[in-house]
Amino acid sequence: MSKKNELKDYFLFVSRLSAERSLIADCKLGKIDCGVSPSFLLARERILDELEKQFYKTGEIPRI
């Protein structure tokens, strides 16, 4: 994979993580109604944390 594609994939990964975390925060604060339980939001946060750890450990961008 070329450096340009690697950078593009990295920024896409980081922006998706940020967007999902922002959405989860808005749901928790009641700014928007997500229609899911608080336990689902917590589980999703944990999944995102694990994906981020995996990325920093391996350097490979996981699929979200």
N, C-alpha and C positions, 0 to 999 in steps of 0.2 A: 504494500500500500504506500502511496506517495505521501510525503510530508504534508502536502496541501490537504489531502483527504483525511489524514490523521488529525490534523488541526480542526477541520470541519466536524469530524465525528466527535472530537473532544468537546468542542463548544456546543454541539447539539446535545450531548450527554449532560453537560453542566447546566444548560438552560432548561432541559426537561426536568432535572432534579429540582432546580430552583422553582420552576412553575408548579410542580407537584407539591413541594413543601409549602408554597404560598397558598395553594388551594386548600390543603389540609388545615393550615392555620386559620384561614377564613372560615372554614367549616366549624372548627373548634370554637372560634369566637362568636359564632352565630351570625356572621355577616352574610352568609349565604346558606341556603338549605340544601345540603348534599344528598339527603335522603338515605344516609347510611348511619350505622351505629357508631358510637364513640370507640368501641372496641375494634371496628374495622379500620377506623382512621389510625389508631395506635398500631395496628398490625401493618398497615401500609407504611407508616413512618419507619418501623423496624426493618421492613424490606428495603426501603430506600437507604437506610443506614448501612445495611449489609452490602448492597450494591456499591455504595460509595467506598466502603472498606475494601471490597474486592478489587475495585478499580485502582485504588492507591497501592494495594499489595502486589497486584499482578501487572498493572500498567495496561491491561486490556479493558476496553470499554464494553461493559455488559449491556445486554438488551433490556430495555425497560418495558 
